[in-house]
Amino acid sequence: MAEQGSAGNVIAALASFFFPGLGQLIQGRILPALLFFIFVAGGYGVGPFLLFIPYIIVIPLHIWCIIDAAKYKP
């Protein structure tokens, strides 16, 4: 399977950059994909209604999502 730094992980990281959780889904990890998508997309969705405070948590979570997809080892 894909090793760290391989093309598969790079594609997964890019996918997670544009759509949170998609990189994990590409790697076959359904539960982390759903959790990342729910929390990151939900945080971006409610951010404008709560004075942008959720972005303090959501942006690092999105970065974690990207790094998780990039460093995954099966």
Secondary structure, DSSP 8 states (H G I E B T S, - for coil): ---TTSHHHHHHHHHHHHSTTHHHHHTT-HHHHHHHHHHHHHHHHHGGGGTTTTHHHHHHHHHHHHHHHHH---
